[in-house]
Amino acid sequence: MPHSFGTRARTRHMFAKKFRQHGLPTLSQYQMPVKVGDYVDIFANPAIHKGMPHKHYHGRTGIIFNVTKSAVGVRVNKPVNGRIIEKRIHVRIEHIRKSKCQVEIIARKVANEEAKALAKKTGVKVNLKREPIQPKVGYFLSAAGGDGVITTIQPLPFSDLV
């Protein structure tokens, strides 16, 4: 039997709610403060059919470019035939979440500003660049006996037991 090509085709698990999470969204979802330039995650709520985004945009992160009474306009990047096209879609407020993609960047900016202010006050040069995790520092392991004598352990010679 040929499969269907509908807008919600092959979304059995994508548009399914978690265990004991069924029902309508809470009122705080409707009162979520959003403004132009915010990063949001598009996450379709299957309980609300109006203003639901296409399945391709489910789980994507975008930037708000327009805010209306009950919906928001989101700019999302979509790969099409090897190139990336910026799509502008309008999604109802029930289908978006505030994104946490900028949390670490903002925290690093705040820490850098504090470090710069402290460096300016003390006159010490500070490196604000991110560095990869360095290898652990080498150390000498103290001997088990505590007398400081190194013990050499060798395997027993092979003996055939047959």
Long-range contacts (C-beta under 8 A, 24 or more apart in sequence): 7-54, 7-55, 8-55, 10-55, 11-55, 11-58, 14-44, 14-55, 14-58, 15-44, 15-46, 15-55, 15-58, 16-46, 17-46, 17-47, 22-47, 23-47, 24-48, 25-94, 29-93, 29-94, 30-93, 30-94, 32-93, 32-96, 32-98, 34-64, 34-67, 34-72, 34-93, 34-96, 34-98, 35-64, 35-67, 36-64, 36-65, 36-66, 36-67, 37-63, 37-64, 38-63, 38-64, 38-98, 38-99, 39-63, 39-98, 39-99, 39-101, 39-102, 40-64, 40-72, 40-74, 40-96, 40-97, 40-98, 40-99, 41-96, 41-97, 41-98, 41-99, 42-74, 42-76, 42-91, 42-95, 42-96, 43-95, 43-96, 43-97, 44-95, 45-94, 45-95, 48-92, 48-94, 48-95, 50-92, 51-90, 51-91, 51-92, 51-94, 51-95, 52-91, 52-92, 52-95, 53-89, 53-91, 53-95, 54-89, 57-87, 57-89, 57-91, 61-99, 61-101, 62-89, 66-90, 72-96
